[in-house]
Amino acid sequence: MSNTRPALKLTHAAALKLLAAAAAKATEMGQPQVIVIVDEGCNTLALLRMDGSRILSVDTATAKAMTAAATGHPTGGLPVEAETRLAIGSHGKMTNLKGGLPIIVDGHLVGGIGVGSGTGEQDLMVATAALAAL
């Protein structure tokens, strides 16, 4: 049994590429967004608060990115009754709001993207566009 395992790491260059693609999609949609990219340990690599986006969306987009990175699953798929327990149990660091996607490269979870300030569907569209650019 090995004492180590291989790991891919998301680079800051990749984070900026994701950020640019997300911002381009948000601009195309006419919906200013907050976009957060975290690594596999939920550390922020990149954050953009577009002009006109909501200031508190920084918190929700960060929670979406962290939730996706921590679980390896998109946000927004849990039953509504689990939302409060998730938020309380994680001290507000995790959420069930739509707009968070895991970043998976060659089968390895390398981080998460969280988008907020639009509707859940708009946030998800922007996050999906960003991943398509990676």
C-alpha positions as CSV (number, residue, x, y, z in Angstrom):
1,M,0.0,0.0,0.0
2,S,1.4,3.4,-1.0
3,N,1.7,6.3,1.4
4,T,0.9,8.8,-1.3
5,R,-1.5,9.3,-4.1
6,P,-1.3,11.3,-7.3
7,A,-3.1,14.7,-7.4
8,L,-3.7,17.3,-10.0
9,K,-3.8,20.9,-8.9
10,L,-5.8,23.7,-10.4
11,T,-3.4,26.5,-11.5
12,H,-4.1,30.2,-11.2
13,A,-3.9,30.4,-15.0
14,A,-6.7,27.9,-15.2
15,A,-8.7,29.8,-12.6
16,L,-8.3,33.0,-14.6
17,K,-9.4,31.2,-17.8
18,L,-12.6,29.9,-16.0
19,L,-13.2,33.4,-14.6
20,A,-12.9,35.1,-18.0
21,A,-15.2,32.5,-19.7
22,A,-17.8,33.0,-16.9
23,A,-17.6,36.8,-17.1
24,A,-18.0,36.6,-20.9
25,K,-21.1,34.5,-20.6
26,A,-22.6,36.7,-17.9
27,T,-21.9,39.8,-20.1
28,E,-23.6,38.1,-23.0
29,M,-26.6,37.3,-20.9
30,G,-26.7,40.9,-19.5
31,Q,-26.6,39.6,-16.0
32,P,-23.7,40.9,-13.8
33,Q,-22.4,38.0,-11.6
34,V,-20.1,37.2,-8.8
35,I,-17.8,34.4,-9.8
36,V,-15.6,32.5,-7.4
37,I,-13.1,29.7,-8.2
38,V,-11.7,27.6,-5.3
39,D,-9.2,24.7,-5.3
40,E,-9.8,21.2,-3.9
41,G,-9.2,22.5,-0.4
42,C,-11.8,25.3,-0.8
43,N,-9.1,28.0,-0.9
44,T,-10.1,30.9,-3.1
45,L,-8.0,31.1,-6.3
46,A,-10.0,33.8,-8.1
47,L,-13.0,36.1,-7.4
48,L,-14.7,38.6,-9.6
49,R,-17.6,40.8,-8.6
50,M,-18.8,42.3,-11.8
51,D,-20.1,45.8,-11.9
52,G,-23.8,45.8,-10.9
53,S,-23.8,42.4,-9.1
54,R,-25.1,42.1,-5.6
55,I,-22.5,42.5,-2.8
56,L,-23.9,39.7,-0.7
57,S,-23.5,37.4,-3.7
58,V,-19.8,37.2,-2.8
59,D,-20.8,35.1,0.2
60,T,-23.3,32.9,-1.7
61,A,-21.0,32.3,-4.7
62,T,-18.2,31.4,-2.3
63,A,-20.4,28.9,-0.5
64,K,-21.5,27.4,-3.8
65,A,-17.9,27.0,-5.0
66,M,-16.8,25.5,-1.6
67,T,-19.8,23.1,-1.6
68,A,-19.1,21.8,-5.1
69,A,-15.4,21.4,-4.3
70,A,-16.0,19.7,-1.0
71,T,-18.7,17.3,-2.2
72,G,-17.7,16.8,-5.9
73,H,-21.4,17.5,-6.8
74,P,-23.3,20.4,-8.3
75,T,-25.2,22.5,-5.8
76,G,-28.9,22.7,-5.8
77,G,-29.7,19.0,-5.9
78,L,-30.5,18.3,-2.2
79,P,-34.1,18.1,-0.9
80,V,-35.3,21.5,0.5
81,E,-35.6,20.1,4.0
82,A,-31.8,19.4,4.1
83,E,-30.9,23.1,3.3
84,T,-31.1,24.5,6.8
85,R,-29.1,21.5,8.3
86,L,-26.4,21.9,5.7
87,A,-26.0,25.6,6.4
88,I,-26.0,25.2,10.1
89,G,-23.8,22.2,10.1
90,S,-21.2,24.0,8.0
91,H,-21.5,27.4,9.7
92,G,-22.8,28.8,6.5
93,K,-19.9,27.6,4.4
94,M,-22.1,25.2,2.3
95,T,-25.3,25.8,0.5
96,N,-27.9,24.1,-1.7
97,L,-28.4,27.1,-3.9
98,K,-28.0,26.4,-7.7
99,G,-24.9,27.8,-9.3
100,G,-22.0,25.7,-7.9
101,L,-20.2,23.1,-10.0
102,P,-17.2,20.8,-9.2
103,I,-14.2,21.3,-11.4
104,I,-13.0,17.8,-12.5
105,V,-10.0,17.2,-14.7
106,D,-9.0,13.8,-15.9
107,G,-11.2,12.2,-13.3
108,H,-9.7,14.3,-10.4
109,L,-11.6,16.8,-8.4
110,V,-9.5,19.9,-8.5
111,G,-11.8,22.6,-7.3
112,G,-15.2,24.3,-7.6
113,I,-16.8,27.3,-9.2
114,G,-19.6,29.3,-7.7
115,V,-21.7,31.9,-9.4
116,G,-24.3,34.2,-7.8
117,S,-26.3,37.3,-8.4
118,G,-28.7,36.0,-11.0
119,T,-31.5,33.4,-10.8
120,G,-30.3,29.9,-9.9
121,E,-30.7,28.9,-13.6
122,Q,-28.6,32.0,-14.8
123,D,-25.9,31.2,-12.2
124,L,-25.8,27.6,-13.4
125,M,-25.6,28.7,-17.1
126,V,-22.6,30.9,-16.3
127,A,-20.8,28.2,-14.3
128,T,-21.4,25.6,-17.1
129,A,-20.0,28.0,-19.7
130,A,-16.9,28.5,-17.6
131,L,-16.3,24.7,-17.3
132,A,-16.7,24.3,-21.1
133,A,-13.7,26.7,-21.6
134,L,-11.4,24.5,-19.5
